[in-house]
Amino acid sequence: MPRVRIKICGITRVEDAQVAARLGVDAIGLVFYPRSPRALTVEAARRIALALPPFVTTVGLFVNQDAAEIEWVLRQVPLSLLQFHGEESPSQCARFDRPYVKAIRMRQGIDLYQEAERYSGACGILVDAYEPSVPGGTGKCFDWDRIPKGLNKPLILAGGLDPQNVRAAVNKVCPFAVDVSSGVEAAKGVKDHSKMAEFIREVSYYDGA
């Protein structure tokens, strides 16, 4: 199967971002949702983004935030990709002149085919576990059997992934990419470098298969 891309989200420290890059991740996620325990100031986010080597995508995560707030972040932090985790409409996601990923929380009755069609301007669809009051980063899995085959968008699998289950997840879902946060942490916002390395090894098990 094709190589599965890897994003490590909720990076809060320069050293964690640099280690992730050396280990071979494709992207890191910076959280700008103020209620998240992994939320960053723009100053901290800028330091992390500027410390990364070339060819590592810097992703900014937002949840139902005002356009003016997002634009203010974009003026100060060099983000390559936006990730929307709230109830943002397609037009709200598309207004910032950046490629974007739309996160879909897998609540009961969700139709991923319909969501992928609705967000036709997205460069990918991220699927995550559903918790009523938590927009992401729950550390919980959902039933991977609920993910349909043949979406017309690259699929990014999130939700409770860790070094122990990601190989099974990749084998089951065959996603374009996987996205991990709490599954490779020593504490909220502090990444465990050995867990990051193990996670990447488990995903890379499929490279070239």
C-alpha positions in Angstrom: 0.0 0.0 0.0 1.2 3.6 -0.5 3.1 5.3 2.3 0.9 6.6 5.1 1.6 10.1 6.1 2.0 11.1 9.8 0.9 14.2 11.6 1.7 14.8 15.3 -0.7 17.4 16.7 -0.7 19.4 19.9 3.0 20.3 19.7 3.8 23.0 22.3 7.6 22.9 22.5 10.3 23.6 20.0 12.3 20.6 21.0 9.3 18.3 20.4 8.7 19.7 17.0 12.4 19.3 16.0 12.5 15.7 17.3 9.3 14.9 15.4 10.8 16.3 12.2 14.1 14.3 12.7 12.0 11.2 13.2 10.3 11.7 9.8 6.8 13.2 10.4 5.1 14.8 7.5 3.3 17.5 9.6 3.0 19.0 13.0 -0.2 20.5 14.5 -0.3 23.8 16.4 -3.5 24.3 18.4 -5.0 27.8 18.6 -8.3 26.8 20.3 -8.1 28.6 23.7 -9.9 25.9 25.7 -7.5 23.2 24.7 -4.8 22.2 27.2 -2.4 22.2 24.2 -3.3 25.8 23.1 -0.4 28.1 22.1 0.2 31.8 22.1 1.0 33.1 18.6 4.5 33.9 19.9 5.1 30.3 21.0 3.6 29.0 17.7 5.8 31.3 15.6 8.9 30.0 17.4 8.0 26.4 16.7 7.1 27.0 13.1 10.4 28.9 12.4 12.4 26.1 14.1 11.2 23.5 11.7 13.3 22.2 8.7 12.0 22.4 5.1 9.3 20.0 3.9 7.5 19.6 7.2 4.0 21.0 6.9 2.9 23.3 9.7 -0.9 22.9 10.5 -3.0 25.4 12.5 -6.0 24.0 14.3 -9.0 26.2 15.0 -12.5 25.6 16.4 -15.4 27.9 15.6 -13.1 31.0 15.8 -13.8 34.4 14.4 -12.3 35.1 11.0 -10.5 38.1 12.4 -8.8 36.0 15.0 -7.6 33.5 12.4 -6.4 36.2 10.1 -4.4 37.7 13.0 -2.7 34.3 13.6 -1.9 33.9 9.9 -0.2 37.3 9.8 2.2 36.2 12.5 2.7 32.4 12.2 3.8 30.8 8.9 1.1 28.1 8.6 0.9 25.9 5.5 -2.4 24.2 6.2 -5.5 25.0 8.3 -7.5 22.4 10.2 -11.1 23.2 11.3 -12.6 21.1 14.1 -15.8 23.0 14.8 -19.1 23.6 12.9 -17.4 25.9 10.3 -19.2 26.1 7.0 -17.4 25.4 3.7 -17.3 29.1 2.9 -15.9 29.9 6.4 -13.1 27.3 5.9 -12.3 28.5 2.4 -12.0 32.2 3.0 -8.3 32.3 4.2 -6.5 31.6 1.0 -4.9 28.5 2.5 -5.5 24.8 1.9 -7.6 23.3 4.6 -8.6 20.0 6.2 -12.1 19.6 7.7 -12.4 17.4 10.8 -15.6 15.3 11.1 -16.5 13.9 14.5 -18.1 10.5 14.0 -21.3 11.0 15.9 -24.3 8.7 15.2 -25.9 9.2 11.8 -23.0 11.0 10.2 -22.7 10.4 6.4 -19.0 10.8 5.4 -19.8 10.7 1.7 -22.2 13.6 2.2 -19.7 15.5 4.3 -16.9 15.0 1.8 -19.2 16.3 -0.9 -20.2 19.3 1.2 -16.6 20.2 1.9 -15.5 19.8 -1.7 -12.9 22.5 -1.3 -11.1 20.7 1.5 -7.8 19.0 0.6 -8.7 16.2 3.0 -11.2 14.9 5.5 -10.1 14.1 9.1 -12.3 11.6 11.0 -12.2 11.8 14.8 -14.1 10.4 17.8 -17.2 12.1 18.9 -17.5 13.6 22.4 -20.4 16.1 22.8 -18.5 18.8 24.5 -15.0 18.1 23.3 -14.1 19.1 19.7 -11.0 16.9 19.5 -8.0 15.5 21.4 -10.2 13.1 23.4 -7.8 10.2 23.2 -10.7 7.9 22.4 -11.1 5.6 19.5 -14.3 5.0 17.5 -15.5 2.1 15.5 -13.3 2.1 12.4 -15.9 -0.1 10.6 -18.0 3.1 10.3 -15.6 4.6 7.8 -16.9 3.9 4.3 -14.6 3.0 1.4 -14.1 5.1 -1.7 -14.3 8.7 -0.3 -13.5 11.3 -2.9 -11.1 13.0 -0.5 -7.8 11.9 1.2 -8.8 10.4 4.6 -6.9 11.3 7.7 -7.6 9.0 10.7 -7.5 10.4 14.2 -9.0 9.5 17.5 -7.3 7.5 20.2 -4.3 6.4 18.1 -1.2 5.3 19.9 1.8 3.0 19.2 -0.1 0.0 20.3 -3.1 0.3 17.9 -1.9 2.3 15.0 -0.7 -0.7 13.0 -4.1 -2.3 13.3 -5.8 1.0 12.4 -3.7 1.4 9.2 -4.4 -2.2 8.2 -8.1 -1.8 8.7 -8.7 1.7 7.3 -5.9 2.2 4.8 -5.9 6.0 5.4 -4.0 8.6 3.5 -2.6 9.8 6.8 -2.8 9.3 10.6 -3.0 12.1 13.2 -1.9 11.5 16.8 -1.7 13.8 19.9 -2.3 12.3 23.3 -1.2 8.9 22.2 2.5 10.0 22.1 2.5 12.3 25.2 4.2 12.2 28.6 1.8 14.9 29.7 -0.7 17.1 28.0 1.2 19.1 25.4 4.5 17.4 26.3 5.5 14.8 23.7 7.3 11.6 24.7 10.1 11.2 22.2 10.3 7.4 22.5 6.5 7.1 22.0 6.8 9.3 18.9 9.6 7.1 17.5 7.6 3.9 18.2 4.4 5.4 16.6 6.3 6.3 13.5 7.9 2.8 13.3 4.5 1.2 13.6 3.1 3.3 10.8 6.2 2.8 8.6 5.8 -0.9 8.9 3.5 -0.7 5.9 5.8 1.4 3.8 6.3 -0.3 0.5 4.0 -3.2 1.3 
